[in-house]
């Protein structure tokens, strides 16, 4: 009996030591404060600490500078290898994401862990995008949300226009496992668009595309969309394209 008790005590001590080791490694649980890019907790390709300096200023010019950053382009190419069919004839998703961040860029952060970058296509702002990062692990999750006007029934200058929402993630999830913080970010994005007088789209269809390019339809409300009334662009130039849509 004494030997059994001794063994049980050893197992408890070992478990406590393991738990303590996990708790004392916050850098592996929650994204640490901004640090020099050369410091990495994991594989080089997963180290996105270099993003933090860009979050100090949410100005659109900063977003454009980030979009042209070599590491940013490489990050998109590495994490978004799926093909897209919602914008133009080029199926390259990484290039489409860059186009969706070329105007009205805005960067936000939350809890020293989540980063969101938004914008729209320079020549057609009814096509807008949100890039969402969860840096709370050694292998960060990156999600792109692309919203594009559906040319049926109404023009882009009418609140009743319908839009399609396309979602891509480097770490796929199912409709039942959508990250809660992503849902919050999409809902807050729509509120931000309203506050800036930009188009608040009514999402008619939401499509999650998996790693094998299979589309999966999901209720837009499960992604945080349609939580506030739709709104046409306050400024005419934000609703009408400067040149024909691709």
C-alpha positions in Angstrom: 0.0 0.0 0.0 2.8 2.4 0.9 4.5 1.8 -2.5 1.2 2.6 -4.2 0.9 5.8 -2.3 4.5 6.7 -3.1 3.9 6.1 -6.8 0.8 8.2 -6.8 2.7 11.0 -5.2 5.4 10.9 -7.8 2.8 11.1 -10.6 1.1 14.1 -9.0 4.4 15.9 -8.6 5.3 15.1 -12.2 1.9 16.4 -13.4 2.3 19.6 -11.3 5.8 20.2 -12.8 4.4 19.8 -16.3 1.6 22.2 -15.7 3.9 24.8 -14.2 6.2 24.5 -17.2 3.3 25.2 -19.5 2.1 28.2 -17.5 5.5 29.7 -17.3 5.9 29.8 -21.1 3.4 32.5 -21.9 5.2 33.2 -25.2 3.8 29.8 -26.4 0.3 30.5 -25.3 -0.3 34.2 -26.0 1.5 36.4 -28.5 4.3 38.3 -26.5 4.7 42.0 -26.8 6.4 43.3 -30.0 9.9 42.0 -30.2 12.8 42.2 -32.7 12.0 40.1 -35.7 15.2 38.0 -35.2 13.8 36.6 -32.0 11.7 33.5 -32.7 9.9 30.9 -30.5 9.3 28.5 -33.4 10.0 27.8 -37.0 11.1 30.8 -39.0 8.2 30.6 -41.4 5.7 30.8 -38.5 7.3 33.7 -36.7 5.1 36.7 -37.4 6.5 39.0 -34.7 7.6 41.4 -37.4 4.0 42.4 -37.8 3.7 44.2 -34.5 5.6 47.4 -35.4 3.1 47.9 -38.2 0.2 48.0 -35.6 1.5 51.1 -33.9 -0.1 53.3 -36.5 -3.4 52.3 -38.1 -3.0 54.7 -41.0 -3.8 53.5 -44.5 -0.3 54.4 -45.7 1.1 51.9 -43.1 -1.2 49.2 -44.5 0.1 49.9 -48.0 3.7 49.7 -46.8 2.9 46.4 -45.1 1.2 45.1 -48.3 4.4 45.8 -50.2 6.6 44.2 -47.5 8.5 41.2 -48.9 7.8 39.1 -45.8 4.1 39.9 -46.1 3.9 38.8 -49.7 5.7 35.6 -48.9 3.5 34.9 -45.9 0.4 35.2 -48.1 1.9 32.9 -50.7 2.9 30.3 -48.1 -0.4 30.2 -46.2 -3.0 30.8 -49.0 -2.3 28.2 -51.7 -6.0 27.7 -52.5 -7.5 29.1 -55.7 -10.1 31.8 -55.8 -13.0 32.5 -58.2 -14.6 35.6 -56.6 -12.3 38.2 -58.2 -11.0 38.5 -61.8 -9.6 35.8 -63.9 -6.4 35.2 -61.9 -7.0 32.2 -59.6 -4.0 33.2 -57.3 -5.6 33.8 -53.9 -2.5 35.5 -52.4 -2.5 38.2 -55.1 -6.3 38.7 -54.7 -5.8 39.3 -51.0 -3.3 42.0 -51.7 -5.7 43.7 -54.1 -8.4 43.7 -51.4 -6.1 45.7 -49.1 -5.1 48.5 -51.4 -7.5 51.3 -50.2 -8.7 52.5 -46.8 -6.5 50.2 -44.9 -6.9 50.0 -41.2 -5.1 47.9 -38.5 -6.4 46.9 -35.1 -5.2 44.7 -32.3 -6.7 42.9 -29.3 -5.4 41.3 -26.2 -1.8 41.4 -27.5 -2.7 38.4 -29.6 -5.1 39.2 -32.5 -4.4 41.5 -35.4 -6.9 42.5 -38.1 -6.1 44.4 -41.3 -8.9 45.7 -43.6 -9.2 47.5 -46.9 -10.9 47.4 -50.2 -9.9 47.1 -53.9 -8.6 50.5 -55.1 -10.8 50.7 -58.2 -13.9 49.0 -56.7 -14.5 49.6 -53.0 -17.6 47.4 -52.9 -15.0 44.6 -52.9 -13.5 44.6 -49.4 -11.3 42.4 -47.4 -10.3 41.6 -43.8 -7.2 39.7 -42.9 -7.3 38.2 -39.4 -4.4 36.8 -37.4 -4.4 34.8 -34.2 -0.8 34.8 -32.9 -1.6 32.8 -29.8 0.4 29.7 -30.9 3.6 28.7 -32.5 1.7 28.1 -35.7 -0.5 31.2 -36.1 -3.9 31.0 -37.7 -4.5 33.4 -40.5 -8.0 34.0 -42.1 -8.9 36.0 -45.1 -12.5 37.3 -45.4 -13.3 38.6 -48.9 -16.6 40.4 -49.5 -17.7 41.1 -53.1 -20.8 42.6 -54.6 -23.3 40.2 -56.2 -24.5 41.9 -59.4 -28.1 40.7 -59.1 -31.1 42.9 -58.3 -29.5 46.1 -57.0 -26.6 48.4 -57.8 -23.7 48.9 -55.3 -25.2 52.3 -54.4 -28.3 50.7 -52.8 -28.4 49.3 -49.3 -30.4 46.3 -50.4 -27.6 45.1 -52.6 -26.5 41.5 -51.9 -22.9 40.6 -51.3 -21.0 37.3 -51.1 -18.6 36.6 -48.3 -15.7 34.2 -49.0 -13.6 32.8 -46.2 -10.2 31.1 -46.4 -8.0 29.9 -43.5 -4.5 28.5 -43.4 -5.7 26.1 -40.6 -9.2 25.0 -41.8 -12.1 24.8 -39.4 -15.8 23.8 -39.7 -18.9 25.8 -39.3 -19.2 24.5 -35.8 -15.7 25.4 -34.8 -15.4 29.0 -36.2 -13.1 30.9 -33.8 -15.1 33.1 -31.5 -12.7 36.0 -31.8 -12.9 35.9 -35.6 -16.7 36.3 -35.3 -16.2 39.3 -33.0 -13.7 40.8 -35.5 -16.1 40.5 -38.4 -18.9 42.1 -36.4 -16.7 44.9 -35.3 -15.5 45.4 -38.8 -19.0 46.1 -40.0 -19.5 48.6 -37.2 -16.2 50.3 -38.2 -17.3 50.5 -41.9 -20.5 52.2 -40.8 -18.6 54.7 -38.7 -16.4 55.6 -41.6 -19.3 56.0 -44.1 -18.2 53.0 -46.1 -20.4 50.3 -47.5 -21.9 48.0 -44.8 -22.8 45.0 -47.0 -25.7 42.7 -46.6 -24.2 39.3 -46.9 -26.5 37.0 -48.9 -24.2 34.1 -49.1 -21.2 33.0 -47.0 -18.8 30.4 -48.4 -15.9 28.8 -46.5 -13.3 27.3 -48.9 -11.3 24.4 -47.5 -7.7 23.4 -48.4 -9.0 21.2 -51.3 -10.8 24.2 -52.8 -14.2 22.8 -51.8 -16.8 25.5 -51.0 -18.9 25.0 -47.9 -21.9 27.3 -47.4 -22.5 28.7 -43.9 -25.1 31.0 -42.4 -23.5 34.6 -42.6 -24.8 35.3 -39.1 -22.6 32.5 -37.7 -19.6 34.5 -38.9 -20.7 37.8 -37.3 -22.2 39.2 -40.5 -25.5 41.1 -40.9 -25.5 42.2 -37.2 -26.3 45.8 -38.2 -28.4 47.3 -41.0 -26.8 47.5 -44.4 -25.5 50.8 -45.6 -24.7 52.2 -49.0 -21.5 54.2 -49.4 -21.9 57.8 -48.0 -19.4 59.1 -50.6 -20.4 58.3 -54.2 -16.8 57.5 -55.2 -16.7 54.7 -52.6 -19.7 53.0 -54.2 -19.1 53.4 -57.9 -16.0 51.9 -59.6 -13.4 54.1 -61.1 -13.0 51.6 -63.9 -14.9 48.4 -65.0 -14.9 45.6 -62.5 -12.5 42.7 -63.5 
